[in-house]
């Protein structure tokens, strides 16, 4: 089958519409996914949940995915326009077990993609994407079936998700905070609009209009330029908290009342501690990129830390294998073990954080202050011509820092008493990513320059 091989990524399927990923490719992917499911579950009655985000090309791609599943004799439910967390919820809560979500997360407007779930586990290159690619490229699709699969629709997924997830949290303790929320014209608006119906808080809405052209700004809150407006608005409104959301609403960034981003390492540690109070001694997953305060905070509350590779699909898989109750990735993916699956649950995250700060009885900036003790370089990206060059450079840096404590779980991690860093090739772009953390600003700057000189 003709399909652009470059769309098969480490965590999902992604490409530029319509050059790399178009309606024809979506149909083939629907057929390929059905073929993969029939190969793995030959005796099962299959039904797949299919949702999409608000990108301009998403409805057309979703229609073709549904047709591909149906032509292969697999039933499907169209769950409509939903955030990625609502899609994960639907797959587990309603008992589908398998799903396809049309979304390209925070990528620019010309992109689209698919996030896949098989047997309630997020599919990545290691556990399904490469196999799907092989089925399609080698024309191993199941034949078009005489008995087409049914296509039905399911309503009210977002409402069901919010109702279910807040039922596990005592929301009566939440104070009437003022919260500024920037959903970046993405599907997070759907989830937060529904959630705040139940909370005593005032939500000040920014960029809630669903618009796949992202007119306000790029839907990636990791980039400082994309959170500038919300940081200013939090201060101007005298708000207690700001929440910046990415395009498909599986990453939330919190901003304190002074308009400052809460560092991911600290926020992740706090969310871990909230879970450890409820589940003493439980396992908590975190990725290998620097953010040592998370480890300190897990240890302080008696949790068992589980170090994982970078990548939200990898962290979820490791969480399931280890029975972890919570997992946080440095890029803002926070995953919870719920009765129907392990995945990002921002409704849980936001509600529990609001309850937590209600109990502290002081501003957010004061709550995080004791934990703000390490200095972080931020993620530094370097373009390289090939993966081979990246691996060669990593080897050179490894030799240079050979007297440090070395870990090769994901790229190169090196640890010294006063600084530590991770250097790894990106799984999604031709980049080498460097993150350094240390006990002083001076040591971070000095070592950053030392490593950058080696990479020239």
N, C-alpha and C positions, 0 to 999 in steps of 0.2 A: 504493500500500500504506500502511496506517495504521501509523505508527511515530513515536515522539517524536523530533523533530529535534534536541533538545538533547543527545542522547547522542553525537552525532558531534563529537568533540573534536579538538584540534590534533595529539595524538600517538597517540590510540587511540579506542576507543568506551567510554563509561562512563556509568552512570546508577544511580539508586536502584531496588532490586528491592523489590516488583514494579511500582511506580508507573510508572517510565520504561523499565525493561528487564525483560521477563518472558519466559516460555517462547514466547509467540507472536512476540515481537520476535526472539528467538534463532533461531527457525525462518526468519523472513524474512531475517535477516542471513546465515544459512547459504545460502539461495537467492540472495541478493544477491551474496555473495562468489563463489559458483559462476558467476553470470552475468558478473561482472567478469573472472574468470579465462578464461572461454570467449571473451569479447570480445577479451582481450589475446592469448590463445594458442589461436586457433581450430583449429589443426592438431595440438595436443599431446594426449597422453594425460595426464590430470590426476589427481593423488592428493594429498590434503591431510592434514597431521598435525593432530590436534585434541587438546589437553590441557586440564587445568583445575587450579585451586588448591583450597584446603581450605574455601573459603567455603560456607556452608550451601546457597546457591542454585546453586552451580557444577555439580554433577552433573546437575541437571534442565535447566539451560541448555545444557550440553554435549550431552545427548541430542537436544535440538531442533536444535542447530546441525548435528549429524551427520545428522539426518533431512532437514534443508533441503538439505544437500550431495547426499545420496543421491537425493532426489526430483528434483534438477536433473541427474542423470546423472553426478555426479562421485564418484569413489571416495574413501574416507577411512579413515585409521587412527586409532583411539582410542589415544593414547599414555598415557592414565591420569592419575593425580594426580602432577604434576611442578611444579618451580619454573619460573619464566619462563626463566632461563638454560638449564635442561635442555630446555625446549621449543625454544628457538632452536637448541640443539645437535642435537636430533632432526631438525628441518627440514633442516639442512644435511648432517649426517653420514650420514643414511640416504637422502639424495637426493630428498626430497619437493619441495624448493624453495618450497612454499607451506604456510602454517599458520595456525591460529586457536587462541589460548589464552584460556580463560575465566578472567579475573582482574581485580580492581580495585586491584592493587598495594597501596599502604599506606592506601587510603581506609577510612573506618569500615565496620563490619560490614554495614550496610544497603545498601552499594554492590556492584555487580559491573560487569564490562565485558569487552572483547575486545581482545587485542593481535594484530595481523595481520602476516603476512609474505608477500610476493609476490616470487618469483624471488630468494629469499635476502636481500631487503632489507626492513627494517622499514617498515611503511606508516604515513604521516602524512597530514595534511590536504592537503599539496601533491602527493603522489605516489599518492593512492588513496582516502583516506577521503571526500573531497568527491565523487569519481566514484562511489563506492559509494552514498553518500547520494542522489545524482542518479538512479542506477539504481533504487533502492528507491522513492523518493518519486514518480518519474514512471512507475512500473509498467513498467520495462523488463526485468523478470526473464525469464530463459529459461523456456519452458513446462515444466511438470512432465513428466519424461521417462517414456516407456514402459519404457525400459531403465534401471532404477534403478542408482545407483552402489553398489558393495559397501562394507560397513563391516566392517573387520577390527580386530584389536587388536595392539598391540606392547608387549612387556614389557621390563623391565630398562633403561630409558632412563637413569636416574640412575647405575646401576652402569657402564654403557658410557661415559657421559660422564666420570666420575671416572677410570676406567682409561685412557681415551684422553688426557685432558688432563694427568695427572701423568706420562704416559710421555715427555713432552717436557721434564721437569724432573728434575734430579739431586736426588732427595729424600734421598739418603744423607748429604747435608751438613747436614740439619736437626737441630738439637739437641732434647733432650727437654724442651721448654718446657711450662709450665702455661698453658693458654689457657681463658678463660671465654667462652662463646658464648651469646648471647641471641637465639633465633630468633623471639621474639615470637609464638609459636604458629603460625608460618607455615611455608612449604615449604622454607625454608633448612635446617631440621632434617634433612630428607631428604638434602640435598647434603653437609652437614657430617658427619653420622653416617657416611656412606659414605666421605668423604675421610679422616677421622681413623682409619679402619681401617688405612690405609697409612702413617700418620705415627707417629714415636716420641713424639709429644706427648700430654700428658694433657688431654683436653677436659672441662671442667666445664660441664655442660649446664644452661641456663636456658630454661624455657618451650618445651621441645621437643615437647610434646603438640600435635598439629595440631588447631586449634580456630578455626573461622571467626567465633566471637563475640569473639575477642581478649580473654580474661579478664584477662591480666596487665597489659597496657597497650596503647595504640594502637601499631600496627606501623609507626611512622614515626620512625626514629632521628635525624632532623634536629632534632626537638624535644627540648630538654634534659630535660624531665620524663620522657621515655620511656627515657632511658639512665641515669637516676639510680641505679636498682637495680644495673645491671651495673657502673657505675663504683665503687660501694661494694663490690660483691662481688670485683672484681679486687684491691682493696686488702686486703680481709679474707682472701682466699685466698693472698695473696702471689704472685699470678699474674704472668706475664711480659707478657701481652697480653690485651685484651678485644676481642671482635668482636660488634657489634650489627647485626642484619639487619632489613631491612624485610619487609613482608608477603608479597611474591612473590619475594623473595630475589634481586633484581637490583641492590640497593644494600647495601654493607657499610661500616660505620663502625668504625674501629680506635681502641682506647683503650690508653694507655700504662700502665706498671706502677704509676703514681701515681694512676690513676683519672681521667686527663684525656683528653679527646677529642683525637685527632691532627687538626689543622686540615686540611680537604680540600685546600687549595692545596698544603700540604707533602706530604701522602700522595700526591696525584696526581703531584707532581714526582718523588717517590722511585720510584713505579711506572714513570714515564716513563724515568728514568735506568737502571733495571734493564733495560728494553727496549733502550735506546740502547747499553748495553754489548754486548748481543747483536747489535744491528743498527745499527752506527755510521752517523751521518748521516741516519737515517730521519726520516720525518714523524710528528709527534705532534700530535694535535688537543686543543683545550681550549676551553671555552665562555667567552663574553665577560664573565661576572660576575667581579668582582674576586677575585684570588687570584694577585697578580703573582709571588709566589715560584715558581709553576709555570713561568712564562716564563723567569725567571732560571735555574732548574734545567735546563730544556730547552737553553738557550743554553750553559750550563756544560759540557754533555756533547755539544755539537756537533749537536744535533737541529734539524730544521726545524719551527718552530712553525706550526700551522694554527689560526687563530681561527675559531670557529663560533658560530652562534646557540645560544641556550639550548634544550634539549629533546633527550632521549636519541635519539629517532628521527632528528632532524636531524643530530646529531653522527655517528651511524652512517653516514648517507647521505653526508656530507662525507668521512668516513674512506674509504669505498669509492671515491668519486670520485678522491680524492687518493692512494690506496694507503697510507694511514697505518697504522702498526703498532700504535698505541695511542691511545686517546682517553679523556679524563676529563672528566666533567661535575661542576660544583660540588656538585650534590645527591647525589653518590656513585655515579653510573653510570660504571663503568670498563669500557671495551670493548677487545677484543683482535682483531687480525687473525689468524684461525685458518685452516687449510686448507679448512674447509667453511663459512666465513662470518665476518662481523665483528659481534660482539655482546658483551654482558656475559658474563664468564667468571670468576665469583668463586672457583671451584676453582683456577684459574690464579693469580688475584690473591693469595689466602690462602697458597698453597703457595710462590709466589715471594717473598712478603714474609717468611715464616718462614725461608726459605733465606737471604734478604738479612740479616735481623737475626742469624742464626746466624753469618754471616761477620764481622759488626761486632764481636762479642764485648764489647758493652756494653749497658746497659739502653736500652729504646726511647726513654725521655725524653731520654737523653743523645744518641742518634742524631739526634733531630729538633731539638735545641736550637739549633744554628747557623743553622737556617732560619727560626726563629721571630722574624723581625725586622720584620714589618709588623703594623699594628693594623687589625682588621676590625670593622665595626659589627654583623656578622650580618645576616641578611635582614630588612628592616623592611617589613611589609605594611600598606597603607592601602586601606580599602574606598572605592570610588567608584561612583556610581550608573550610569555607562555608560562604554563604550569611548571615546566622543566626549569626555567630560570628562577621561578619562585622557590622551588625546592632546593636548588643550588645555593641561593642566598640564605635560606634557612640553615643549611648545613654550615655555611661560613660563620653565621652568628652563633650557632651552637658550639663550634670550636672555640670561638672567642670567649664565650662564657662557660667553658667546660668545668670550672671549679664551683659553679652554682648547682643547686638542686634542680635536676632536669626531669621534665615530664613531656612525653611525646603523644599524649592522648589525642590532641587535636592541634596539629602544627607543633610549635616549640613553646613550652612554658619553662621559664627559668626563675628560680627563687633565691634571693639573698635576704639576710636579716633586715636590711633597710630599703630594699626595692624588689620588685618582681614584675615580670612581663609575659605577654603571650604574643607570638608572631605566627600567623597562619594564613594560608591562601584562602580567599573567599570561595565559598561553595557556589556562589551565584554569578560572580563577575570576575574579570581578569585583574584581580587586585590582590595585593599582599596587605593584610591588616595587622597593625601594631597597637597594642594597648599596654601602657606602663602605669604602675602605681607604686607609691613609696611613702616613707614616713615624713618626708619634707619636700617642699616644692623644688628646692635646689637639686636634690638627688634625682628627682623625676626629669627635670630639664637636662641635667648633665647626661644621664643615661639615655634619654631620648635622642640627644644629638650623637652620642657614641654609636647607637644602633643605626641611626639614619646614615651616618658616615660609612658604616659597613655595607649598607644596602645600595650605596651609589654605584 
